[in-house]
Amino acid sequence: MEEGAVQIVANVFHERPLGVPIAIYFYMTGMSAGSFILSTLAYGFGMAKFKPVGKIGVVMAILLLAMAPMNLIADLSQPLRFWHLFPYLNATSPITYGSFLLSLYPVNCLIYGFFMYTGRAKLTKIFGLIGIPLAISVHGYTGFILALGKARALWNTALMPTYFLVSAMVSGIALMVLVVMVYSRFFAKEKQVNMSLVSDLGKMLSATILFDLFLVFSDIAVLLTADQEAHEAARLILVGEFAPYFVGVELILGSVIPVILLMVPATARRVLPVSVACFFAVIGVLAMRYVMVIGGQSVPLS
């Protein structure tokens, strides 16, 4: 080395701007949207057999949405500045629109729930139908935000908003089945699980999981035929650091096992197997959110 030369070795750590609270936020808003949409099947579309889940669904939607933004605020470097999203608008940012959606959607949920519990069917239907696009938008924009991350191979796909919405329905239906079972068994007058209702929800859940799997495999197929960074992202979730969460929890535990339990006649009409299937599905979607948010940031940009 030449005399007087200076040699510096720097260890630059790979940062992940979005943390686990963001993954939990996505997870909770998804379950809220799924629960709300399920509640409108009876009160918005007149499907009487789903009436028992109507009131439960709107309560779950409100509670989950009340907790979800706390994770969003907790992830901010300056949590007390969360209100800056409203006065300092950025018309080119999806987060700006998401902030207003997060304000409008819970207000609509409260109005919808109020009219439902006071027996005003016409107004319940109106606000239920208004709430559907709001629920879809509240969760769809989260997938849209990730899809705009051009430098992140795992995120940058047009499938991301749809993928988020379908997985939201999976978690919403699965959670609804679990809550309906507990409520029917311990709090309803009959003290008996309505297996006819549970079976219908189970069929809906299995079909939604199959569609979700189609989106997953479509996404993986594209990653495996794209550039080097996309290959690295696919390797990371298929055989790398995040494989236990993606392959083990999301795909096998959260998708394949529930579909089998819900589609085999011997288990599809029994309380315990259906409960296990729904619990696994809920855990599987949580793993999906973790893999997408944290795993999506784990391929170095340089």
C-alpha positions in Angstrom: 0.0 0.0 0.0 1.3 3.4 -0.9 2.7 5.6 1.9 0.1 8.0 3.2 -2.9 6.1 1.6 -5.9 5.5 3.7 -7.9 2.3 3.5 -11.4 2.2 5.1 -13.5 -0.9 5.4 -17.2 -0.2 6.3 -19.7 -2.7 7.4 -23.0 -1.4 6.0 -26.0 -3.2 7.5 -29.0 -4.1 5.3 -31.9 -2.2 6.7 -35.6 -3.1 6.5 -37.7 0.1 6.6 -40.9 -1.8 7.3 -41.1 -3.8 10.5 -43.2 -6.6 11.9 -45.9 -4.1 13.1 -46.6 -3.3 9.5 -47.2 -7.0 8.7 -49.6 -7.2 11.7 -51.4 -4.0 10.5 -51.9 -5.6 7.0 -53.1 -8.8 8.8 -55.7 -7.0 11.0 -57.1 -4.8 8.2 -57.4 -7.9 6.1 -59.4 -9.8 8.7 -61.5 -6.7 9.3 -62.3 -6.4 5.6 -63.1 -10.1 5.3 -65.4 -10.0 8.3 -67.3 -6.9 7.1 -67.9 -8.4 3.6 -69.2 -11.7 5.2 -71.6 -9.6 7.4 -73.2 -8.1 4.3 -74.1 -11.5 2.8 -77.3 -11.5 4.8 -77.9 -7.8 5.5 -76.7 -6.5 2.1 -77.5 -9.3 -0.3 -80.4 -11.0 1.5 -78.8 -14.4 1.9 -80.8 -15.4 5.0 -78.7 -18.5 5.9 -75.8 -16.2 6.7 -77.8 -14.0 9.0 -76.2 -15.4 12.2 -72.8 -14.1 11.1 -74.0 -10.6 10.3 -73.9 -9.0 13.7 -70.8 -11.0 14.7 -69.0 -9.9 11.5 -69.6 -6.2 11.9 -68.4 -6.3 15.6 -65.3 -8.1 14.5 -64.7 -5.7 11.7 -64.9 -2.7 14.0 -62.7 -4.2 16.8 -60.0 -5.4 14.4 -59.9 -2.0 12.6 -59.7 -0.2 15.9 -56.5 -2.2 16.8 -54.9 -2.2 13.4 -53.7 1.4 13.1 -52.0 1.1 16.5 -49.4 -1.1 14.8 -49.0 1.5 12.0 -48.4 4.3 14.5 -46.0 2.1 16.6 -43.8 1.6 13.5 -43.3 5.3 12.9 -40.0 6.8 14.0 -42.1 9.7 15.4 -45.4 8.2 16.4 -46.9 11.5 17.6 -46.7 12.9 14.1 -49.2 10.4 12.6 -51.7 13.2 12.2 -49.3 14.9 9.7 -50.7 12.6 7.0 -53.9 14.6 6.9 -52.9 18.3 6.7 -49.7 17.7 4.6 -51.2 15.9 1.7 -49.2 14.2 -1.1 -51.6 13.6 -4.0 -49.1 11.1 -5.6 -48.9 8.9 -2.5 -51.3 5.9 -1.9 -50.6 6.3 1.8 -52.4 9.7 1.7 -55.6 8.1 0.3 -55.2 5.2 2.7 -55.3 7.6 5.6 -58.6 8.9 4.5 -60.0 5.4 3.8 -58.9 4.4 7.4 -61.1 7.2 8.6 -64.1 6.7 6.4 -64.3 2.9 6.7 -64.7 2.6 10.5 -67.3 5.4 10.5 -69.3 3.5 7.9 -68.9 0.3 10.0 -70.3 2.0 13.1 -73.3 3.4 11.2 -73.9 0.1 9.5 -73.7 -1.8 12.9 -76.0 0.8 14.6 -78.7 0.3 12.0 -78.3 -3.5 12.1 -78.7 -3.7 15.8 -81.6 -1.3 15.8 -83.4 -3.4 13.2 -83.5 -0.8 10.4 -83.1 -3.2 7.5 -83.2 -0.7 4.6 -80.6 1.6 6.0 -78.5 -1.4 7.1 -78.5 -2.7 3.5 -77.5 0.8 2.1 -74.6 1.2 4.4 -73.6 -2.4 4.1 -73.3 -2.0 0.3 -71.5 1.3 0.7 -69.0 -0.4 3.0 -68.0 -3.1 0.6 -65.9 -0.9 -1.7 -64.6 0.9 1.3 -63.5 -2.5 2.9 -62.0 -3.6 -0.4 -60.1 -0.3 -0.8 -58.8 -0.2 2.8 -57.1 -3.5 2.4 -56.5 -3.4 -1.4 -54.4 -0.2 -1.0 -52.0 -2.0 1.3 -51.2 -4.5 -1.5 -51.0 -1.6 -3.9 -48.4 0.2 -1.8 -46.2 -2.9 -1.9 -46.8 -3.4 -5.6 -45.4 0.1 -6.3 -42.0 -0.9 -4.7 -40.2 -1.3 -8.1 -36.9 -2.3 -6.5 -38.5 -5.2 -4.5 -39.0 -8.2 -6.7 -41.3 -10.0 -4.3 -43.6 -6.9 -4.1 -43.5 -5.5 -7.6 -46.3 -7.5 -9.2 -49.8 -6.5 -10.4 -51.1 -9.5 -8.5 -50.3 -8.1 -5.1 -53.6 -6.1 -4.4 -55.6 -9.1 -5.5 -53.4 -11.5 -3.5 -53.9 -9.4 -0.4 -57.7 -9.2 -0.9 -58.1 -13.0 -1.4 -55.9 -13.8 1.6 -58.0 -11.3 3.6 -61.1 -13.2 2.7 -59.3 -16.5 3.8 -58.4 -15.1 7.2 -61.8 -13.3 7.6 -63.8 -16.4 6.8 -61.6 -18.7 9.0 -61.8 -16.3 11.9 -65.6 -16.0 11.5 -66.0 -19.8 11.6 -64.0 -20.0 14.8 -65.9 -17.1 16.5 -69.3 -18.6 15.3 -68.4 -22.0 16.8 -67.4 -20.5 20.2 -70.4 -18.2 20.3 -72.8 -21.0 19.3 -71.3 -23.5 21.8 -71.1 -21.2 24.8 -73.2 -18.1 24.4 -76.2 -19.0 22.2 -79.4 -20.3 23.7 -79.2 -23.7 22.0 -75.6 -24.2 23.2 -75.0 -26.1 19.9 -72.8 -25.4 16.9 -74.8 -24.8 13.7 -72.9 -27.2 11.5 -75.0 -26.4 8.4 -73.8 -22.8 8.6 -70.3 -23.9 9.5 -70.3 -26.3 6.5 -71.4 -23.5 4.1 -68.7 -21.2 5.4 -66.2 -24.1 5.2 -67.0 -24.6 1.5 -66.5 -20.9 0.9 -63.2 -21.0 2.8 -61.8 -24.0 0.8 -62.7 -22.4 -2.5 -61.1 -19.1 -1.4 -57.9 -20.9 -0.3 -57.7 -22.7 -3.7 -57.9 -19.4 -5.5 -55.3 -18.0 -3.1 -53.0 -20.9 -4.0 -53.5 -20.2 -7.7 -52.3 -16.7 -7.1 -49.3 -17.8 -5.1 -48.1 -20.3 -7.7 -48.7 -17.8 -10.5 -46.5 -15.3 -8.6 -43.8 -17.9 -8.0 -43.8 -19.0 -11.6 -43.1 -15.4 -12.7 -40.3 -14.9 -10.2 -38.6 -18.1 -11.4 -38.6 -16.9 -15.0 -37.6 -13.3 -14.4 -34.3 -11.6 -13.6 -31.6 -12.5 -11.1 -33.1 -10.5 -8.2 -36.5 -12.2 -8.8 -34.7 -15.6 -8.7 -33.1 -14.6 -5.4 -36.4 -13.6 -3.9 -37.9 -16.9 -5.0 -35.0 -18.8 -3.5 -35.3 -16.9 -0.3 -38.9 -18.0 0.3 -38.7 -21.5 -1.3 -35.5 -22.9 0.2 -33.9 -20.0 2.0 -34.4 -18.1 5.3 -38.1 -17.7 4.9 -38.9 -21.1 3.6 -40.2 -22.4 6.9 -42.7 -19.6 7.1 -43.7 -19.7 3.4 -43.6 -23.3 2.5 -44.1 -24.8 6.0 -46.6 -22.4 7.6 -48.3 -20.5 4.7 -48.6 -23.3 2.1 -48.6 -26.6 4.0 -50.1 -25.7 7.4 -52.2 -22.7 6.3 -53.5 -23.9 2.9 -53.0 -27.6 2.0 -54.0 -29.1 5.3 -57.1 -26.8 5.7 -58.3 -27.6 2.2 -58.0 -31.3 2.8 -59.9 -31.1 6.1 -62.6 -28.9 4.6 -63.1 -31.0 1.4 -63.0 -34.5 2.8 -66.6 -35.5 3.8 -65.4 -37.4 6.9 -63.9 -34.2 8.4 -65.8 -31.4 6.7 -68.9 -31.7 9.0 -67.1 -32.3 12.3 -66.4 -29.5 14.7 -62.8 -30.4 15.7 -61.3 -30.9 12.2 -63.1 -27.7 10.9 -61.8 -25.8 13.9 -58.2 -27.0 13.3 -58.5 -26.1 9.6 -59.7 -22.6 10.3 -57.1 -22.0 13.0 -54.3 -23.2 10.6 -55.7 -20.9 7.9 -55.6 -17.9 10.2 -52.0 -18.7 11.1 -51.1 -19.2 7.5 -52.3 -15.8 6.4 -50.3 -14.2 9.3 -47.2 -16.0 8.0 -48.0 -14.7 4.5 -48.1 -11.1 5.7 -44.7 -11.7 7.5 -43.1 -13.2 4.5 -44.3 -10.5 2.2 -43.4 -7.6 4.3 -40.1 -8.8 5.9 -39.0 -11.3 3.3 -39.7 -8.8 0.5 -37.1 -6.4 2.1 -34.5 -9.2 2.6 -33.0 -9.2 -0.9 -30.3 -6.5 -0.8 -30.8 -3.6 -3.2 -27.1 -3.5 -4.0 
